[in-house]
Amino acid sequence: MSANPADAHPHRPVEVELVLRDAAAALAGATGTEAVLEAADRALAALTLPDCRYKVRIRVAEDKAPPADLVPIDVPAPDAESVGVLLVDQDTAARSELSLPLQILSALAAQAVERICLADELQRYRSLHEMEALMERICDAVLIVDAGHRIRYASPSARTVFGTSALQDRDLLAFVPAEQRPAAGSLLRHVRSGAAGTEPGHADWTIEAADGRTPTVEVTCTTQQPADPTGTVTVTLHDVTAQRRLEHELTESMFHDTLTGLPNRALFAERTEHALATSSGLTAAIILDLDDFGSINDTFGHAVGDEVLRSAGRRVAEAIGPDNVAARSGGDEFAALIHDAGTPEDIAAIAEHLSRLLAEPVRTSGGTVVVSGASIGAATTADTGSAHELLRNANLALREAKSAGVRQCRHYEQSMADRIAQPQLHSALAAAVDDGSLLLEYQPIVALGTGRTVGFEALLRWQHPVRGRLYPGEFIALAEDCGLIVPIGEWVLATATAQAQRWPASVRGNAPYLSVNVSAHQFRSDGFLDTVGRLLAGTELPAHRLVLEITESQLLPDDDKVWGALAHLRGSGIRIAIDDFGTGYSALGYLRQIPLDIVKLDRSFARGLTTSRRQRDLMQGTVTLIRTLGLDVVAEGIETEHQRELSATVGCTYGQGYLFATPMPESGVADWLAQAGAASSAPPVGGRR
């Protein structure tokens, strides 16, 4: 038949159960072997991946032998060689996770084929005696029930389900447990009302048989007189006790740890997701790892080690109580999910209690075993709303606890994630220069009096593959710490100078200057001066059109290498700007000693202009003194027209900020210059020579 595979779906038990139930319903209504084959095909398609191949057919009486490339799925039965008619290809038959579902499906198909064959025989017999004889051979119980739920007819095979043949005029619902009766009665009334048309109604019931058994039956209800409240309903009961037991075992094996009986990692993760989706309170995850468990296996053997693990599982489950979830994550690791966890202090108390319990000696068949205790990591939804991140945070906390020694408990802190992320971020940043994820944007610097653009500051961005766009404050410190600032800085200079050379000049022949931030690490690096000279020569960008910015806080009075580099660059015609002035420790008198041309006032000055008269007077005095030194002043962070007016009033010649433009890609610079206009005179060349 159709396609499917080498790998099976990672189905949850409830999904496998639903597939098998749908197949059982389809098989119960099948009227021919083709319908049986179609139902088996749909079920197998749902149990396997859609991009793989499989083959399936059914074996019927007229088949002499199955095809050589198909394997029969046989289901052992106590009174026969096998019960099953399903034939599948060898690859599908070999998949261990499909073994139980295939057996169940094969048994269901066999029952459907048997029923169809018997139905065909019924068509060939006419006498009531012959029909009764055939009904004896039908495994399903068939009842006809009136409007009062009383049994008017019961097939001979009903005795095997109900434990008695005395069913005439008995209330069918009397055989159903009290808690299931409302739903069972509702099903019968629904079918009789005709609300579903001629579609059969399905349900699972438990039957309290007269001989004390409690089989599980799959019930199919139909009526020939829809919408007739007095009409009869035909009820077919198929014993699925063994099938449901197999399904339960399948669920247990897929989602529970076979050694301790606790939920396994997969079920614990599912319970965590459900808890976060339904709870409004604080939820905590605790991960525990038994310390030095390997020595127990080495000393006492794996059988005793298994006893210790079972004891640990019981202790964790008892400690957190039935309202919470205990699990074995694998190996010697356990987990606990705490609903309505309370305060961080409450979580710490639970973790400490677990630590004491797991350190108590364990009595085993090999004697009393002294255990080292457990390392414990805890996290709560106070730090995240995601189940995945909650478990990740708990594991990070466990890692910190284990690195601190035995019997240590740690609660998750953001710094733990930062330490893990740093190496990954470092590796990604190292590749960023070559993989094209670094990019530049440009923000205009304008003359406050005329609004003309005199320059552009190059602003570095990193398009991280996972975290999205990152700004310099998020990665420059890392680049400096790991030695990447020099190659990144060289890329910025090379890219920016090449792009700036293409910027159009004004009608008077003046093109805007380029301003680039440079780290003190770059100024200190060997070869930096040669690199700048080489790039200017290669791009033919005039030296006076390049401004190198260094942050005020990076200037140290005894850093001779930086100061020497600044002086050399100014001597070659490149201008130097001090950035974010006012955030560091420099006094105005300190500016006399710096080889400098431009001072860029920190954005806090512009913000303070509109809120404080004192701040305005302070800024005016600062600007006056800076201009007395022959330096140009750029006010950064101008966002409103009022801030622009006040900045001009206190003496700032130039400004930069969102009022004028947000940072733009290089492709937008030419359009900006065409619309806004470039400087009509030479760019500022103030400063001491």
Phi, psi and omega in degrees: 000218191275195197278145168160176230229199177266333180235142181261159177303143171281064187291142167283156182304321183294330178289318177298318181297318180295321178299314182292325178293317178299320179296318180298320179295317180295320180291327179295330180262001182293136180249001178202166183293332177296320178295324177297315180296320179296319179295318178296320180296316179297318181296315181293325177297321180288335182273351184233170183287145186287346184257018181241170184253147171211164174232140178211139170208175178243153179261126178242173189300325185284350177291126178282318179203146180290152176304151185295332184269007180243148182245130177287138174263097184264145178242111182302140178226146185294334186250014179201169179297313180198159174234110181167145181231002186281137175236125179228165178293162187294323181296316179293319180296334184278351183283117186297324183288347178262358187301305182294312178302322180294320178297316180297314181297322180294318179295319179297317180296322179298318179295321179294318179297318179298318180296318180296318179298318179293323178296322177297321178296322180301324180295337183269349180250142184248328188283148178301323180299315180294321179295319178298320180297320179291321179300329177298329184274348179280126183290322182289143174275134180241125181236150168244122190240137181272187185295337178267013180068018179270143184280119178262335176212142176225129178292155180305326182291348179298335180300326181290335179273314188268351180074011178200152175260356179276075185248348183302129178066011176277148176286118182301320184292345177292339179272357182258137179304148186307321184289342180262348186298317180302317180291322180294316178296322179296321179297313181298316180294322181297315180293317182294328183289342181079013182297331179260013182068228180261008179290136180287153173262143184233148175193164170255129175239154166260131180256127175269091187289157182295335181268012175095349179285158176228069180291151172265128182238145172266122188256133173236124183244132177223160176220147177264353180233071180304145178069014176256104184296343180260000184287166179268159178238133175270124183244120176253127182244119181249123182290116180240025182303311181294321180296314180295326177295318177297320179296319178297317179296323177297316178299314181299316184290329182277330188234009177228148177284126185290334182282312186259344185078000180280160171304147178267188185300318183296314181291324178298318178296321179294317178296325178295315177301316181295319181298317182289331180283335187247346185255139176261351180271186180280128177246139182238144172243132179237127178247130183237138178232120181295129182285134173054038181292331181302327181292333178292315176299318182293324185275315188253346183099162185290332179296315177292321177302320177297322177296321178295319179295319178297319178297318179298318179299317179296318182295318179296314181297317180292324184292322184268346175085165185290342182279351180246179187241123172252145182213158169254115185283340183137147179059233179255029182249135179235163181219153177223136177247120185251116176278150179044062192288345180084223184263166174303328178294323177296318179296318179298323179293320178296316180297319180294322178296317177297320180299318179293317181298316184284350177268354180285144180302153181241127176275125182230175178294340179263010182111183179280127182252126177269122182255157184279346184106206184215147169270139189228133173239138183228149176211157180228169179286001173295336182260347182196157174251008183254135178296319179300314181289327178299313179291323176298317180297319178296321178292323176296319178295322177297320179299318178296320180296317181293325179288343181272353181121188183279153176054041178255144177242137177224141175258142185300137172229153183301328181299333178295316179293324180297320180294324178288322185286334185303311179299322179294317179294322178299312181298317180294321181292324179298328181271350189295325182297322184271333186269003175081013182272351172275143179211162180242143170236160186232135177241130184293149169245124190241156172281122185295331182286321186248342182081003181283145180279124180254340181193176176224137173266130177278126183242125184277139175227152177233117178273088184289139184295338182245314187273357178081204185287126178247144180258163188308321181299342182267351182214349182295319179299320177296318179298322178291319182293324185258012174079016181265354186295328182291308178296325178293316179298323178294321177298317180299312181297316181297315182291315184292317181293322178295321181286321182296329180297336181272353182293137182288149177272163177283178181297338179266007174089011181257122175262151181295151179277165179248129178245126185233132175285135180231132178283151175300331177299324179291316179300327182279343186287145177293137176089001182295316181298319178295322180297315180298315179297318180297318182292320178295319180293320182291326181265348183061030175278125179300142183300325184290347178269005179246126174243127176256124182258137173231137183289141183305320185292345180271351180275119179246137186297336183254016181269082187297325183294319178294314182295323178294320179296319179299315181296319180296317181296318179296326179293336179271001177104351177283140179264153183241135178238144172261125187261154177055039181296136181108352179259347182261213185244007186287137171273160180299326178296335180295334181294338180297332187269347187271132174290095197219153178235323188227140172245124177255111183288137179299151184300341179296333177296312182296321179296321183287341182302322187267358184243342186214125175295322180296320179295323179295317179295321180296318181293321180296318178295320179296314181296320180299315180293321180296316181291332175297330178280000178082023182255146173280152183237128175244124176270119180268159172075026178283119185241344181231160178296326179296317178296323178296314181298315182292323178297319177294322182297320183278358172113003178287129181276327186232159180215160180211137179162178185292342177299323183273311180188148169279159178305139185233155175292163182301328180295341181267353184295314182299317178297320180298314181296324180293325183275317187269334180090137178269175182300138181271353177228175181300146178297159185301133178232029181296174179114165183278144179251000000 
